Amino acid sequence: MTVSRRRFLHGLGGTALALPALESIAPGATLAAAAPPLRMAHFYVPIGVVRRGFFPGEAEHVIPKGNLGNVMSSLGQQDPNYGVKPLDELTPTMQPLEPFKDQINLITGMDRTFQQGTDVHAQCASCYLSSAKPYTIEGTAWPLDRTLDHLVADQIGTTTPFRTLEFSCNSHRDNKESIYFDNISWYGTGHLAPSVRDPRKMYQRLFSTSEVAKYRDITSLVLEDARSLQRNLGKEDRNKFNEYFESIRAIENQMNRLEQMRGELSRVDFELPTASYLPRGDYIRLMGDLMVTALQTGLTNVSTFMVGPERWDTPYMFDGLFDKPRSHHQMSHNQTKMIDDLLRVDRFHMEQFAYLVGRMKSICESDGSSLLDNTLFTYGSGLGDGSTHQYNDLPIIVAGGGDRVRKQQHIHMPEGTPLANLWLTQAKLLGLTMDQFADSNGLISDLT
């Protein structure tokens, strides 16, 4: 059975109206009680983009200009067009962002260095928010370290029920590819922060009171068994167990914070999604609505959102775009023949990002600012061009940030500028005091 998004989200309109009151739900509280928290969210698009449709000045380039940048760099030449320009006219792929042009920055020229030995698509996704310097992480073929979202959550996610939330819109049930193709969030090397793909499961995780009781029962049993075992351990093992107890206590603290919010969240008129089939755009927007609601209500301050997996050749039904399922990856390797179809997919993804930017902008916070004003919301991909697998000149858009961030600029960085420079800049905007992140060598000063 196919069901419309309107039916799927029955009652969601009431959510948007009811939620702002949660800022001051306690009797006698005032709206000026506290400044809204800072947030960070990442919207990841797989397989890069068609450069002709996305990048300014490349509409007539049959060979992706980003590849030419590699040649120029190897010859010691610099792109003469780097610098900052007003973002006046949006390219065809970026057109859905026209109503929010004053809230965004287009950033081009950002690069990542590929570490030989792993699949191109898998590395571009899994290492996107890590940006580790190649061959510096021991014991793994991946230049993958603790990702930016978790480092930021260490600063701004300590008081929320969920330090981070990971969303994925990969509805496929096959296991054709490894976890590296389908996740951008990692606690550390080899330690995945698994994303949730099913909107029903995400809904239950966010709003179900039974989940809290279930987790509390499990942690109680684990702690009881661990305390019994600890008495029989030597000194070194007891030290290890102390670390283990700290981890369990962190879970308990998370459950306590979540339980304290249940009274407020019970007033949210957000119905449990059905199990019916949703058109692809509606599915992405539903997951996006759940993410925005989680950010708005204080369930988390940090989130990642994968609009789709890398190199998953199982086709999707892009409802409204094509009359039969299509493989995004396969189309990308037939770019000359399928250029129009790929441009439609790129614009479709941008429409979903623009929808979420609009949702954030429409939500008023306790001090009169918008949720978007208090969120760094980044659109990006780990490939500059999907057909040629280039890692340079990645497509990046930063939305929101309020007065902390300059707006409506095209910031074209010099060729070879590490993507990690942007991540370091965002970390500092969110209050972190680090001087370097991964392979960064500076900040994006024109952003702040």
Protein Blocks (a to p, Z undefined) as FASTA:
>chain_A
ZZdfklmmgoklmmmmmmmmmmmmpghiafklpccdddddddddehiaafklmmghilmm
mbafklmmmmmmmnopacfkgccdddfbccfklmmmmmmmmmcccdehiacdddehiafk
lmmmmmmmnopaehkaghiabdcdddfklmmmmmmmmmgfblbacddfbfbfbfkbcfkl
mccbdfbghiacdddfblklmmmmmmmmklmmmmmmmmmmmmmmmmmmmmmpcfklmmmm
mmmmmmmmmmmmmmmmmmmmmmmmmmpccdcddfbdcdfklmmmmmmmmmmmmmmnopac
bdcddfbdehiabdcddehkamcdcdfklmmmmmmmmmmmmmmmmmmmmmmmmmmmmmmm
mpccfkopafklmpccddddfbfbfklopaghiadddeehijmbcchiacdddehiafkl
mmmmmmmmnopabfbehjafbdcfklZZ
